[in-house]
Amino acid sequence: MTQIIIAIIGSGALASAMSMIVGAIQKRSKLRKLEKDTVRLQLLFLMYVIPDETQELMTVAQYYFTVLKANWYMTTLFARYLKTHDLDRPDWFKGGEE
């Protein structure tokens, strides 16, 4: 009887721990998505509102494309920005070749 009670308590603790781990992973995933969305907005702002701030724009773009490994629709827009502003394609930018 004691073994059954210990098994029930133990399985409840295991289920609780697993639930906490899954919750933490989901929270981390949501934070990562939020960071990508925020950096994407910063990049868009720099490209279309203050496009001559090239150094700052390149810093944000490099973080977006390399650290965050994001590329969604920004790849094409960033490639177009480089072409329009007659800028060399950075080594770290791998997409958007037209």
N, C-alpha and C positions, 0 to 999 in steps of 0.2 A: 504494500500500500504506500509506503514511504517513497519508493522508487517512482511510482505513478505520479505522486504529488510533485516530486522534484522534476520529473519530466515535463509536467504541465507548466510549472513555474519557469523552467528553463526555456521551453519553447516560446513562452510569452515574452521573455526577455530577448530572445533571439529575434522574434518578429518585430519587437519594438526597436531594437538596434538596427535592423535592416530598413525599417521604415525611416529612421532618422538619417541613415546613409543615403537613401534614395532622395529624400527631401533636400539634403545638402547638395547633392549632384544637380538636382533640378534648379535650385536657387543659383548655383554657380553658372549654369547654362544660361539662365535668364540674365544674369549680370553681364556675361560675355556678349550676349546679343545686344544688350543696352549700350555697352561700350562701343560695339561696332556701329550701331545706329548713331550715336553721338559723334563719333569721329567722322562718319560719313557726312553728317550735317556740317561739321566744321570745314571739311574739305570742300563741300559745295559752296559754302559761304565764301571761302577764300577764292575759289575759282570764279565766281560770278559777281561778287560784291567788291572785292579788292584783289583783282587778278594780278596786279603788278607786284604783290608781296610774294615774289617767287621763292625766296629762301624758306619762309614760314610754310608756304604751300607745299613745298617739296618735303619738308620735315613731317608734316601731317600725312601726306600721301605715302611716304615711305613707311610710317608707322601703320597706316591702314592696310597697305598691300603686303608688307612683310611680317610684321609682328602679329597683327590680327588675322593675317591670311584671308582678308576679305577681298571680294572682287565683284560682286553682284553687278549692278549696272554702271558702277563707277569706272570700270576698266575702259569702256568705250569713251565715256565723257572725259576721263583724264588723258587718254591718248589724243583725243581731239583738242584738248587744252594745250598739250605740248606742241602739236602741229600748228595750231592757230597762233601761238605765241613764239613760234620758231625756236623751241627749246629742244635740246638733245634728249633723247630717251635715256633715262637713268638705267644703270646696270641692274638695279634691283626690281625694275618694272618689267614683268614678263608677259603682259597681256596687251590686248587691244591693237594688234598690228593690222593695219587696213591695207 
